[in-house]
Amino acid sequence: MQTIDCVVAGAGVVGLAVARALAVSGREVVVVEQADAIGTATSSRNSEVIHAGLYYAPGSLKARLCVEGRRRLYAYCAEHDIAHKRTGKLIVASEPGQTDGLRKIEANARRSGVDDLEFLTQSEAESLEPALTCAGALLSPSTGIVDSHALMLSLRGEAEAAGASFAFLTTVARATVEAGGIRIETRDANGEALALDAGAFINATGLDAQALAGRIDGFPGDFIPRQWLARGNYFALPGRSPFSRLIYPVPVEGGLGVHLTLDLGGSARFGPDVEWIDHVDYTVDPGRSAAFYEAIRRYWPDLADGALQPAYAGVRPKLSGPGQPAADFIIQGPADHGAGRIVNLFGIESPGLTASLAIADHVVELLYPR
């Protein structure tokens, strides 16, 4: 039987950030990941956007951790030479009746501590982005993009440098809350079992978080929220983007609408849309492009027929379903559930990438309050 300070389940960007934060604070850390590499699911199937923190309810975990995480992420990328760019973003009203929605976003963002937004008239927005057609826009200068894989490699490297170790192709078969710790039973790709006695257990498995929480003996089931799955499909535009900033419409139910994001090479991709599904499936249906053309042409009417190509899809681990208000992150610590030194991270969808460093500090504080 091995004894360890902390076991982190999940090596996506949040699990890596948590492992790093624990390791640099002097804890002995083992990261257990069922895939054969870091960041193979939600962390590598997103827009790679550094969000400013405009849309989330003021005071919510999403709002607080996004605003703080964005500041931390820009500083971390600069310090560690991780490719990123503060591109800025335009949230556009495609018709005059949507400008009230922009004002509401602006007011909400200011209540969350985002104080650099600028309201633009139609002519001001279209002069910034000549390919754009709109009735007005909000400019968010602190929105940007990041090389998410380079970020995750850096987080893993720092965690390992501080003593953390990684077990890939390994699943947590079950865990048991015991006096003074958590017994964790793992199984590797060859079916071999290994048990660990951990002082703390962090469930950062994203899409699998609810299932894993259900395998913890002694953990109260009432604290495991329902999960909904929403696939977000992306389509790519070959060649160089006609826009230099990210372009977002006014948000829609379940997401932020079909927006244009950029990669660090200057190419454009569109998405994600919102497609409610009942199991994890990353297949992109080319037929969904029809709705993309319709949505994109509201702000870029010159999009040519046949220009979009299916790219990839991600699946959001959502805590709210169709027609329900957007849910906050749920990050449960010992004081919440009373079942030992366990932290469960549920519903870590967007802005999880942006918030990852702040989430990690929050988890450490829940486990080891100062």
QUIHUFEN-V935604 format. One line per field, one symbol per residue. ss: DSSP state (H for helix, E for strand, - for the rest). psi: psi as a letter, one per 30 degrees, with the letter a starting at -180 (. if undefined). A space follows every 10 residues. Layout:
ss->???
psi->???
This chain:
ss->-EEEEEEEE- --HHHHHHHH HHHH----EE EE-------- -HHH----EE ---------- HHHHHHHHHH HHHHHHHHHH ---EE---EE EEE--HHHHH HHHHHHHHHH H-----EEEE -HHHHHHH-- -----EEEEE ---EEE-HHH HHHHHHHHHH H---EEE--E EEEEEEEE-- EEEEEEEE-- --EEEEEEEE EEE--HHHHH HHH--EE--- HHH----EEE EEEEEEE--- -----EEEE- -E--E---EE EE-----EEE E---EEE--- -----HHHHH HHHHHH---- -------EEE EEEEEEEE-- ---------E EE-HHHH--- -EEEEE---- -HHHHHHHHH HHHHHHH---
psi->kkklekkkjk haeeeeeeee eeefggkkkk kkkflglkhf cefghafhkj keheflkkfl eeeefeeeee eeeeeeeeeg hkklkielkk jkkflefffe eeeeeeeeee fggjgglkkk leeeefeejf fkklgllkkj fgkalljeee eeeeeeeeee fgfklkjlhk ljellkklkg akkkklkafg gkkkkkjkfk kjjhgcfgee eeefgjkfkk ffgjlkklkj kjkkkljlak kfkflkkklk llkfagljlk lklffglklk alajjklflk kgkkjffffe eeeeeefffi fgkkkgfkkk dlllkkilgk akflkkllkj jkaefefgha ikkkjkhiak heeefeeeee eeeeeeeik.
